[in-house]
Amino acid sequence: MHAKSGRTVRDLRRENRTAVLRRLYFEGPMSRLTLGPATGLSSGSISNVVAELVAEGLVEEAGSVDSAGGRPRTLLRVSPDSGFMIGVDIGETRLRIELFDLNLSELARSERPLASSGPRTARYDVEVVVDHLRDGVAEVLRTAKVPVDRLLGVGVGVPGIVARTPEDGAVVHGQTIGWDAVPLERLLRESVDLPDTVPYWIDNGARTLGQAEMWFGAGRGARSAVVVLFGSGVGACVATDPLGPGRALEWGHLTVRVRGRRCRCGAQGCLEAYAGAEALLERWQEAGGRPPVGADEETALTALLAAAYPEDPAREPDRTALAVLLETAEYLGAGFADLINLFQPERILVGGWAGLQLGERFLSTVREYAREYALRYPASRSTISLGTLGPEAVTVGAALLPLADFFARGGRPAEAEPVLPAPAWQDALQARASS
């Protein structure tokens, strides 16, 4: 049976369930009475949908609230134990795997360090990453004693462009880490001990960060935003729908200087060759700075900031460190100006471990350069600030990928698409072409 719009009754029921689940999740607990105006559904539709969701264990009672002159109204919420998600961040120094309930409470965590020495491509050896992920998924499920049939899916944030093919699912093109069309989804399905019914959601790490900040962080309430992931390299995600998926941008490989420094992607003059933490520390050392011997990037960046911004007011800032940071701020400001001119976002949010470590003092200088390089009108309507979800937000955002799908399906299990016969003309023309 079809509605007048072309949607089936099943589609309408799914949309109604989605509307109720989203309202309860983001704004609940709520009563049945307030759900009606909030979703635009009739009281009869609300009663039917809520009855279904309660019967399926997806929604539960959460106390009551007094009403004006009537009996107390029962409050409803999404049941936190009705589903679980795994979020994975394939980061720059470690692989982080976390298991969450629907409240995003962390139930278990596993961290697997990646090699800190040797070439970058060796650090991201595909077999090693897949083995780490296989063992980490098994560990978090075992630790939290969560049955796999309650798992909504596994979300994975990766450093690279993600394409999809019918044969392999998600395929990762990670030029900076030596991943050339790696069929990561297929490799995980072959290696990780999970049923075929558990979906994998693999996407760019900046996009998962953007999802987290838009849903629960500094992007909440914004109509549009660009979320910047600033770590060893830099990336970005542009979001134009507060609840919809953003679009990953290879912003770090925007050319900011023709025939400039060699980027780790192989090209010259990329923003990442000047503004990523790895390049920033290299430029400090080339200018005469002295990072701690054998220190990882986070420790070395701490040393750079301490040299440029000493805690003791009587101590003179290190001029070399300060000059390198100032130049980096100008490059980033010019890069932010490009984002402002291209997308005219309401907000630009800076996340990632390096972005948060550099902090507000550094960001204030970046803002000045962004205003200098951007067009005045869009710059006046855009704010630049730090993200609020911390350095591990990529993992949370990865876990939101299966959660977003859960909402889109109205809380129902994924169903196989029916296989429809090909149009008659297709067979006729194919036969003609092959004759």
Disulfide bonds with the S-S distance in Angstrom:
none
